Amino acid sequence: MTAKRKTTFLPLEDNSLKTLVEQQVREAIISGAYQPGERLVERDIATQLGISRGPVREVLSALEKEGLVVSIQRRGSYVAKFSATDIDEIYSLRLLLEVTALHRAVERITETEIARMQEIVDALGSLAQEQPTSSETIKQDLLFHEAICQAAEHRRLYDMWNSMRWQTQLLIALTAKTHYARPDESKTYHEAIVQAIRTRDGIAAEKLLTEHIRDAQRRALQALSLQDQDLQ
């Protein structure tokens, strides 16, 4: 008689709780519920969410890798606070990556991808009139730039851009605290870029994208200055 084979299963890992906690804490940081430089107390977060401190500790470690949290030994975890140097490095790297992606996209982009960009621009226009600093406005802005990088069909470029995703979104949230000259200026910038891409005008598209990113950098520095004044 053949001996019955014993099957050993590895325990299943349920990551749904960690994912939900991560989404909530990340959203709280990006929305400004937690201010730059503010301490993130594991115990308080766990109590509010009705969970143990373990998942919160894991989430803060994950958000540190995304650049949203800074951990200081024996002091705890804090929301990342950007310096002028940080802003310069992030925006200058974005410019390098997105301009390269843009020129590749102009050569490869499909009508479906252009239509998707136009949808994002239209959504930005509607949101900017009603709630220019909302989290949905910020997400749409980021989606537009992501669409350019995806249309480039360059996996390594996209991976590098995506590695800055949450820091970029946090900076967009920071610039949303300053104002364009007109409420529709954000839509105007993005729509002009789409039009240049639609006509395959890489030179015009690069000029517009560069102006847009430089303007965002300027407004990020302005928001940083206002933030420092509030802390004084």
Secondary structure by P-SEA (a helix, b strand, c coil): cccbbbbbbcccccaaaaaaaaaaaaaaaaaccccccccccaaaaaaaacccaaaaaaaaaaaaaacccccccccccccccccaaaaaaaaaaaaaaaaaaaaaaaacccaaaaaaaaaaaaaaaaaaacccccaaaaaaaaaaaaaaaaacccaaaaaaaaaaaaaaaaaaaaaaaccccccaaaaaaaaaaaaaaaacaaaaaaaaaaaaaaaaaaaaaaaaaaaaaaac
